[in-house]
């Protein structure tokens, strides 16, 4: 799945301090293999270089 800048996502990475937390994509970079990596901003920090398969679209909070 591909995400865009400004999307709200949930990080699914048990090795991260932000595992299970929702954040906003602030930057997208492309690897030399053509894959996209994301920078996600959380309430108390950022996580860089996150692959798309470690992200899940956050559900709307309406």
N, C-alpha and C positions, 0 to 999 in steps of 0.2 A: 504494500500500500504506500502511496505517496502522499506527503503532507505539504502544506503551504505555510509560508511565514504568517504568523498570527493565529494559527490553529491551536486549539487547546487539546492536549494529549495527556495520557497517563503513561508513565515510565514503568516498564516491566523488566527490571533487572535486579535480581537478588543481591548482586554485589555492589549496588549503588546505595548511597545514603538516602536517595530520593525514590527508592522502589515503592511503587503503588501510589505515588503522589501525582497530582495534576499540575501541569505547567504549560507555558506558551512557547511555541517555536519562535525564536528570535533570529535565527540564521540557518541557512542551508548551504552546505558545501558538497562538492562532488569529489569522490575519491578518484585515483588514477585508473580505477577499473570501471568507472562510470556509475558507481553506486552513490546514493545520496546519504550524507551524514547530517545530523541536526544538532543545533544548540538549543537547549530548552531552558527557559528561565522559570525558576520556582520562587515561591514566596521568600525563601531565605538563601538563595544562591542559584548557580547555573551548573549545568552538566553539558560538556562538549563532546562531539564525536559520536553521537548516538545513532546507531543504524535503525532503519525503518522497522525492522522486525522486533525491536525492543520497545516500540511505541504502539499505543492503542488509542484510537480516537476517544476523547472524553465525551461522556453523555451530557446532553444539554441539561442545565439545571433550571428548568422553567417551573 
